[in-house]
Amino acid sequence: MSMTAVIEKVQKLLALSKSSNINEAAAASAAANKLIDQYRLSQADLELQGEASEPYEEDGSYIYESGKITRWKQSLVQCLVKHYGLYVWNDTYYPQGRQVSRYRLVGRKSDITVAKYMFAWLTMECQRLADLYAKGMGRVYVASYCAGFVSGVSLQLNASRQDIQNQASSGALVKINARSSEAEAYLKAFRTNLVSRKSYSTARTNYQAFAEGKVSGQNLHLGSSLPSAAPKMLGK
């Protein structure tokens, strides 16, 4: 199965994830993420069997671009970069003296494609849920809810990763787990003037809103549990 075919299936599953039926929505979200992780492992297994590996590249566009960084979106980028074995750098520029941050991904094209798609979907889902549960509560409450959402998503992705790793061969795991460091090495080999900077946030946090957002992120069910209908949903 090609990455294009995988994305098409994921699109259909994530459309179901907006269902008013909670069980159907949870099953669709879980199936979508598991399909992606299974595809990535299948490619690693093919490499072990002597198939040509997918080359590393620097994406020509940006996963996130903003003149003023939204912290929860920045955190979501980092979450997805970690999960999908990528490296990200801030290709900052200054039009008319104004700083604009542009987050550019480095890695395998298939991983970049998935990360950008999931970023777009999760961003829209976070904003949709924030409108439902945090709208009118103030800027700090909304920002805290969204930060909590990303935290919940991260926990679900970690659970999904652990589930897939329990099924994978040791050789495939080595290849998958090396992708982030290999992407970083690829970038630094030709961009020798990159400078590492730590970012600090002084934003206030409403911990009740954060906790509520975290529950919403976890309830997307991107983790390991799938119902018996999952094989049919995955086209198997």
Buried (B, 14 or more C-beta within 10 A) or exposed (E): EEBEEBBEBBEBBBEBBEEEEEEBBBBBBBBBBBBBBBBBBEBBBBBEEEEEEBEBBBBEEBBBEBEEBBBBBBBBBBBBBBBBBBBBBBBEEEEEEEEBBBBBBBBBBBBBBBBBBBBEBBBEBBBEBBEEBBEEBEEEBBBBBBBBBBBBBBBBBBBBBEBBBEEBEEEBBEBBEEBBEBBBEBBBEEEEEEEEEEEEEEEEBBEEBBBBBBEBBBBBBBBBEBEEEBEEBBEE
